[in-house]
Amino acid sequence: MTEIARLAAETESAVATAQTLDALEEARLAVLGKKGWLSAAMKELGALSPEDRKTRATQLNEVKDRVTASLEARKTVLADAAIEARLKAETLDMTLPLAESAEQAGRIHPVSQVIDEITEIFAAMGFSIAEGPDIEDDFHNFTALNIPPEHPARQMQDTFYLPKRGADGEQIVLRTHTSPVQVRTMRGGPPPYRIIVPGRTYRSDYDMTHTPMFHQVEGLVIDRAIHMGHLKGVLTEFCKAFFETDKVKMRFRPSYFPFTEPSAEVDINCSRDGGVLRVGEGNDWLEILGSGMVNPKVLEYCGLDPNEWQGFAFGMGIDRIAMLKYGIPDLRSFFDADLRWLKHYGFVPLDIPTLGQGVAR
Ligand code: DAH
């Protein structure tokens, strides 16, 4: 075997076994680089006789062609393999769950969720949302709702009184209920109205089921021919949608509120078997709201003619029905801002309540 044939065989084997493009380039330089053995052999051609030069040159060119072809072939193989490896390394499994983002890790507070649920249900019945200030004056919170000064209901409500306001010393309070927004709505423009008022309310009270700040939702419908049947129909519809069962039984129990006449408190049936509260089962009753036909005196305070307009109103404790629906035992925990509690009882932000999918999931 000539020297050239030996070197050529060595090169072929180096090319065939090169595992990376870098190793292949190294093999190429060893032959065809400036200091490669084939380049060196080419340089020596000049020293040969014309005859020998021709044969040798032909031989060297053949070797060069072969080596070049092998290098090309190996290069294609290695480049393909590199792409394969990269595709494999960069593969994404689209079925894997996403890493939890900050928005997903957050939770919606049960009170916010329940307000959204209530809003969704009443919006579908044609109600819109009204709001009023947390700091109310005596007129809106009491007088216009037919609760005159010295009326016992003022004591019953454990009112937080604020320092008197203005030159005439107007009494202001933290609103004890959302009912003053009835007054603001009726005095704010002509009927008909169909509103709900979710919002914060305040009373000086603190135990398992009472906190100084809590939430209510008020409802008000005023039109020309509204009667108690409408009240009953709306509240029945609400309870079925909110508790997501047609089984829930309701009891309209005669009651008294200064701002409604007649008045009814509404109870829903529940069972307390084994210490677990289940809504819509059993023969126990749970009070969930107060309601009634708006007292003609309230209409008059608000500048409406009771012979022309009438309607119904209701007021419901939001925190209380949130506790009932989601089995949360202590109201005080709602306002502790304990992240472990929120993680447990809170809602995923994308779980937006809709009637179509059931208000809660
Ligand atoms: N405002 C009452 C309360 O806080 C609840 C209430 C009862 C509101 C009857 C109403 C109603 O609109 O008609 O205890």
Boltz pocket constraint, residues with backbone or C-beta under 6 A from the ligand:
constraints:
  - pocket:
      binder: B
      contacts: [[A, 176], [A, 177], [A, 178], [A, 179], [A, 218], [A, 219], [A, 257], [A, 259], [A, 260], [A, 264], [A, 289], [A, 290], [A, 291], [A, 292], [A, 313], [A, 314], [A, 315], [A, 316]]
      max_distance: 6.0
